[in-house]
């Protein structure tokens, strides 16, 4: 069993964690077509976004922190337009952790006050 498990693990690693052109392109396609829907939980979508970026980092695809923050902002539903603009303009620096923190705080406030999250974004 150990030999079989080890062999299977190595095969999966080769298929999913290699820096092959096909794997890079599939992961980049997933990133560039990523979008968030109004009906999905924000926390779940951010988690999927982070997982996708970690998969890309594992095969040595690099994005700087500001680019990652901007992609997260622009993958938000259109109802976040004013939120997105507030975070972008009037700043000297934008980081992924900062954007993620603001999003999760906003989401938490919307839930705590029982407001309709679509109406208050």
Protein Blocks (a to p, Z undefined) as FASTA:
>chain_A
ZZmmmmmmmmmmmmmmcccfklmmmmmmmmmmgccdfklcfklmmmmmmmmmmmmmmnop
acdfklmmmmmmmmpcfklmmmmmmmmgopabdcfklmmmmmmmmmmmmmmnopafklmZ
Z
